[in-house]
């Protein structure tokens, strides 16, 4: 599935929530797993050496950052990655990459100038 990034740039608050959500290895792993396929919170929790409540808290952080979407199906809570927010995050990181590449290119050009 290809998702076009047609939404506006992330706000400062959205960016803060995004980086906070991605700061923990467990949350990055949950995101990776939910990109592959929708999963129940119970199935996610079974693979971690922590309480179900702790996994729920990780899911809540990802949900607050809009990186995952949670829905109810009977008694289960299913989560999946949100491709729109992932595309927005990718666009943000791409802008940072472009900024740093331009700075490095300018530094390379400056260092390549002959001394006067």
C-alpha positions as a printed NumPy array, in Angstrom:
array([[  0.   ,   0.   ,   0.   ],
       [  1.41 ,   3.38 ,  -1.001],
       [  0.253,   6.307,   1.078],
       [  0.61 ,   9.822,  -0.213],
       [  1.593,  12.463,   2.337],
       [ -1.058,  15.064,   1.642],
       [ -1.445,  16.22 ,   5.236],
       [  0.227,  19.294,   6.672],
       [  3.541,  19.258,   8.479],
       [  3.54 ,  17.904,  11.976],
       [  3.017,  20.449,  14.722],
       [  5.597,  20.767,  17.487],
       [  3.317,  18.79 ,  19.828],
       [  2.848,  16.031,  17.243],
       [  6.595,  15.898,  16.651],
       [  7.251,  15.656,  20.394],
       [  4.73 ,  12.808,  20.743],
       [  6.218,  11.051,  17.712],
       [  9.785,  11.112,  19.016],
       [  8.642,  10.191,  22.531],
       [  6.73 ,   7.216,  21.132],
       [  9.7  ,   6.043,  19.082],
       [ 12.177,   6.494,  21.953],
       [ 11.408,   3.087,  23.484],
       [ 12.507,  -0.165,  21.843],
       [  9.309,  -1.941,  22.903],
       [  7.155,   0.7  ,  21.213],
       [  9.243,   0.549,  18.047],
       [  8.803,  -3.231,  18.049],
       [  5.031,  -2.942,  18.571],
       [  4.888,  -0.494,  15.676],
       [  6.921,  -2.836,  13.457],
       [  4.662,  -5.754,  14.315],
       [  1.479,  -3.781,  13.644],
       [  2.8  ,  -2.572,  10.3  ],
       [  3.061,  -6.207,   9.276],
       [ -0.512,  -7.008,  10.365],
       [ -3.255,  -5.989,  12.774],
       [ -2.83 ,  -7.672,  16.156],
       [ -4.658,  -7.884,  19.43 ],
       [ -3.126,  -6.212,  22.452],
       [ -3.208,  -9.637,  24.122],
       [ -1.143, -11.195,  21.314],
       [  1.341,  -8.346,  21.494],
       [  1.621,  -8.652,  25.278],
       [  2.313, -12.391,  25.096],
       [  5.68 , -11.725,  23.439],
       [  7.073,  -9.335,  26.051],
       [  8.504,  -9.996,  29.475],
       [  6.28 ,  -7.386,  31.113],
       [  2.752,  -7.127,  32.403],
       [ -0.251,  -6.776,  30.143],
       [ -0.845,  -3.349,  31.736],
       [  2.674,  -2.235,  30.766],
       [  2.081,  -3.268,  27.15 ],
       [ -1.247,  -1.41 ,  27.216],
       [  0.632,   1.714,  28.332],
       [  3.067,   1.351,  25.424],
       [  0.12 ,   0.961,  23.057],
       [ -1.487,   4.082,  24.566],
       [  1.678,   6.115,  23.899],
       [  1.726,   4.94 ,  20.275],
       [ -1.971,   5.712,  19.965],
       [ -1.479,   9.216,  21.413],
       [  1.192,   9.796,  18.767],
       [ -1.307,   8.577,  16.131],
       [  1.172,   5.921,  15.001],
       [ -1.346,   3.158,  15.632],
       [ -5.113,   2.865,  15.543],
       [ -6.959,   0.754,  18.094],
       [-10.403,  -0.723,  17.568],
       [-12.666,  -3.033,  19.496],
       [-13.768,  -6.373,  18.129],
       [-15.844,  -8.094,  20.749],
       [-13.769,  -8.25 ,  23.91 ],
       [-10.481,  -7.821,  22.094],
       [ -8.688,  -4.597,  21.274],
       [ -6.974,  -4.762,  17.899],
       [ -4.199,  -2.412,  16.879],
       [ -2.675,  -1.602,  13.522],
       [ -0.146,   0.926,  12.351],
       [ -1.516,   4.122,  10.824],
       [  0.134,   4.475,   7.402],
       [ -0.855,   8.143,   7.137],
       [  1.045,   9.143,  10.284],
       [  3.975,   6.952,   9.316],
       [  4.099,   8.789,   5.972],
       [  3.976,  12.138,   7.793],
       [  6.804,  11.019,  10.101],
       [  8.83 ,   9.84 ,   7.112],
       [  8.331,  13.24 ,   5.442],
       [  9.527,  15.007,   8.601],
       [ 12.65 ,  12.845,   8.794],
       [ 13.271,  13.379,   5.086],
       [ 13.214,  17.156,   5.625],
       [ 15.754,  16.768,   8.448],
       [ 17.919,  14.609,   6.199],
       [ 17.755,  17.192,   3.4  ],
       [ 18.72 ,  19.944,   5.838],
       [ 21.763,  18.05 ,   7.13 ],
       [ 22.861,  16.922,   3.666],
       [ 22.765,  20.547,   2.486],
       [ 24.858,  21.62 ,   5.494],
       [ 27.409,  18.875,   4.876],
       [ 27.568,  19.781,   1.181],
       [ 28.269,  23.423,   2.103],
       [ 30.961,  22.332,   4.544],
       [ 32.531,  20.07 ,   1.895],
       [ 32.537,  22.954,  -0.598],
       [ 34.09 ,  25.293,   1.971],
       [ 36.813,  22.772,   2.83 ],
       [ 37.545,  22.166,  -0.86 ],
       [ 38.229,  25.862,  -1.516],
       [ 41.904,  26.656,  -2.018],
       [ 43.485,  28.71 ,   0.727],
       [ 43.935,  32.361,  -0.117]])
